[in-house]
Amino acid sequence: MKYRLMFSDYDGTFGVGTEIDVESVAAVKEFEQKGGKFVICTGRMYCSIIKTCRKYGLKGLVISYQGAMINEIETGKTVLSGGVPQNLALSVFNDMEKEGMQPIAEIDDVLYYDYESDLIKTYEKIGDVNMRKIPDVIEFVKNTERPFLKVCGVCEIEKTKFLTEKFAEKYKGKLIINNGAPYLVEAVNPAYTKGNAVRFIAKRYGIPLKEVIAIGDSTNDLELVGGPWRGVAVGDGSEELKKVTDEVTVPYKSHPVKTILEKYCL
């Protein structure tokens, strides 16, 4: 077994919605039976990913909010939690509102929004998401001093790249700006990224980084696959992501997680 610890993004890499193909799940369980550790690392909320993990009998740890929260699957115990400081969150939300975006605040594993939209309807369809409609997201942020697990803004797909670059330049060194979906611009604390979550868990398990492999498909996986471990991009994933990985594997429909496990770990 070349790699004893594998991290995988969820949507577009390991599963879609609440479904994971049975072949990939079987490969993960075989990997674990041989002593390997498998960890989902997603931008999703904890409440959105945990039932899927339990549905398929996954064990160990799960990373949510792009690294801002790590929990034990079996017990639900939180082993790490962080986020974007209130002052920075407020600044980003104000900028998003000026750009005509819909701000979405995520704190305490609850998604706060102030009007209905296609994205909100998508979350509602997924189910198992703690959502709360409030009068005004900006006012809510002003009156909440705790860190926000994730800061999100919804925009037209054709504006995503421009706004991502604009915010990345403004908040350089303070926040990481990326995209969990084509219509989302997201801000995360550099101290609580997918990459730092990999480091935290590898240390917790006592596994050296040279024995770690990670796979993803989107720009919010840049930290996940771009560290000092083996990084893999899904074949039909982001072109930007492919530039920082060690290899590009098969497209999502061809079971990339199963493919990589069979290549290196089974």
Order of alpha helices (4+ residues) and beta strands (2+ residues): beta-alpha-beta-alpha-beta-beta-beta-alpha-beta-beta-alpha-beta-alpha-beta-alpha-beta-beta-alpha-beta-alpha-beta-alpha-beta-alpha
